[in-house]
Amino acid sequence: MVRAYTQEHVYHHQWDRVTTAAWRKFTDPDTPAVLSHIVDVHTLDRRLDPDSGSLQAVRSITVRSPPLPFLLRRILGQDAVVCHCVESTVVDARGRSMEIVVRNASLRGLLEVEERSTYRPHPDRPEGWTAFRQETSIRCKPFSALAAVAEKVEQRCAERFQQNSVKGREVVERICNYLEAETASAAAAISC
Amino acid sequence: MGSNKTSRGGGATASPCARLRDAYHDCFNRWYSEKFSKGQWDKEECVAEWDKYRACLAQHLEDKHLRRILLETEASPYFVKNDASSPADRDGTTHQ
């Protein structure tokens, strides 16, 4: 069974600032309080094509699952599990688009999650606003004996993902505001 | 956000590569924000930071799946948009 949902959001900040904030979302020092499920982030690969202005990067994002249903806790012998996700990002600086795909690398016997996000200048105000779109699909691997449990896990994961998506957007928004203030105060300091 | 908090990976991480990672991420964030995203994409930067960080990960990263991504510099499937779940060795060379 697959659950899929789409979210959209408009940031009232220009594209370069929003995508800068998006890169910093998981590693910002204030983030752990908001995105407490993030355990660790590492960059595994990155490459730049200087001719086309294309940047690609692969990162691992280690997360702690929500508390598992009772039956899974019994089977696995622990309350939650640590899961590695792999995030693959392509940024086209020339065309001003950022595309991110996140998939879980571990627990794929239980769950397949794919989250695709894009950041592009908003068509109504390309110099000032950024359109964000995110499509998430969560597919539970069928366990014939545990179908009901599997569906419950999927539902809980979907809810948690949605909550975390909203929190993630708030983090990006906060970093955008910080970057805006930083730019403004630097400009004020120069123009004395 | 300008404070010197040590935990940057999103939690209490005892990762031995944490400091090299933070140095690389700081450099990357600065380069991305000031240059790449504003149109200056012709020059690679943060190369020294990346090399040191990557060497540390090559030594300490434990997860097999993540190690494979890290070490497959030529044939990573994750740069293809419709990638399959197992990597295809496109050019026949692997760097181990």
Contacts between the chains, C-beta under 8 A, distances in Angstrom:
chain1	res1	chain2	res2	distance
A	15	B	37	7.5
A	16	B	33	7.3
A	16	B	37	3.6
A	16	B	38	5.6
A	17	B	33	7.9
A	19	B	32	7.7
A	19	B	37	5.9
A	20	B	29	6.9
A	20	B	32	5.9
A	20	B	33	4.2
A	20	B	37	6.0
A	23	B	28	7.4
A	23	B	29	6.1
A	23	B	32	6.0
A	24	B	29	5.8
A	26	B	10	5.5
A	27	B	8	5.4
A	27	B	9	6.6
A	27	B	10	6.7
A	27	B	22	7.8
A	27	B	25	5.4
A	28	B	1	6.5
A	29	B	1	6.6
A	29	B	3	6.4
A	29	B	5	3.9
A	29	B	7	7.2
A	29	B	8	5.9
A	30	B	1	6.3
A	31	B	10	6.0
A	32	B	7	6.6
A	32	B	10	5.4
A	32	B	11	5.5
A	35	B	10	6.6
A	36	B	11	7.5
A	38	B	9	7.9
A	38	B	10	3.4
A	38	B	11	6.4
A	39	B	9	7.5
A	39	B	10	6.3
A	39	B	11	4.8
A	39	B	13	7.0
A	40	B	9	4.6
A	40	B	10	6.4
A	40	B	11	6.7
A	40	B	13	5.0
A	40	B	15	6.3
A	41	B	9	5.3
A	41	B	10	5.8
A	41	B	21	7.9
A	42	B	9	7.8
A	42	B	15	7.8
A	42	B	17	7.3
A	42	B	21	6.2
A	42	B	57	6.3
A	42	B	61	7.3
A	42	B	66	7.5
A	43	B	21	7.3
A	43	B	24	6.7
A	43	B	25	7.2
A	43	B	28	7.6
A	43	B	50	7.9
A	43	B	53	7.3
A	44	B	57	7.3
A	44	B	66	6.4
A	44	B	69	4.8
A	44	B	70	4.7
A	45	B	69	6.5
A	45	B	70	6.9
A	45	B	73	6.9
A	45	B	76	5.9
A	45	B	78	7.6
A	46	B	28	7.8
A	46	B	50	6.9
A	47	B	79	7.7
A	48	B	36	7.9
A	48	B	41	7.0
A	48	B	44	5.1
A	50	B	41	6.2
A	50	B	42	4.6
A	50	B	43	6.6
A	50	B	44	6.9
A	53	B	36	8.0
A	53	B	39	8.0
A	53	B	41	3.8
A	53	B	42	8.0
A	54	B	41	7.9
A	55	B	32	7.8
A	55	B	36	6.2
A	55	B	41	7.3
A	56	B	79	5.3
A	58	B	69	5.9
A	58	B	76	6.6
A	58	B	78	4.8
A	58	B	79	7.5
A	60	B	63	7.7
A	60	B	66	5.0
A	60	B	69	7.5
A	84	B	63	5.9
A	84	B	65	6.8
A	84	B	66	6.2
A	86	B	65	8.0
A	86	B	66	7.7
A	86	B	69	6.7
A	86	B	78	6.5
A	88	B	78	4.3
A	88	B	79	6.8
A	90	B	79	7.6
A	90	B	81	7.8
A	91	B	36	7.5
A	91	B	37	7.8
A	93	B	36	5.6
A	93	B	37	6.3
A	93	B	39	6.6
A	93	B	41	4.7
A	94	B	41	7.4
A	99	B	81	7.9
A	101	B	81	7.5
A	105	B	63	7.9
A	105	B	65	4.9
A	105	B	66	7.0
A	106	B	63	7.7
A	106	B	65	7.1
A	108	B	85	7.7
A	175	B	1	7.4
A	178	B	1	5.4
A	179	B	33	7.4
